[in-house]
Amino acid sequence: MRELDDHAWDMAAAAEEHVEVLSVEAAHEEWAAREDGGSDDDDAIFLDVRDVRERWIEGAIPDDTHAPRGMLEFWADPETTYYRDYFDPDRRFVLYCNEGGRSALAAKVLQDMGFADVAHVEGGFTAWQEAGYDQADVDQPDYSGR
């Protein structure tokens, strides 16, 4: 088997050289300030790029928005049929995943697309949990009635 030229964590580290990296403490401060009031239009969107099954199993940061990593570019691009209108390039986005690798890569992609105010949480949701910060359960839809 041929060896890979680039490895996932190396690529994430390279992405971090170009995006704002927030410590979990700084991310929590920004989240808490958002929760304490202020204008919804100016607040950062905390964007979870994990797979939905990770959210069901582990929970999420309260009042976040979910955009799975595999659909991010399509949901963020108004030229696609998948576009989600909360992707405003003038908004601040704080991305997180489980440990920080996917969110670093995703933050770099959003920057490359033209989103100017993008950061990612170092250590991801794992660091958030370890710090003992608020968490929200994410209910799995019941598809049994279909």
Helices and strands as residue ranges (DSSP letters): H 8-16, E 20-22, H 24-35, E 45-48, H 52-58, E 65-66, G 69-71, H 72-76, E 92-96, H 101-113, E 117-121, H 124-130
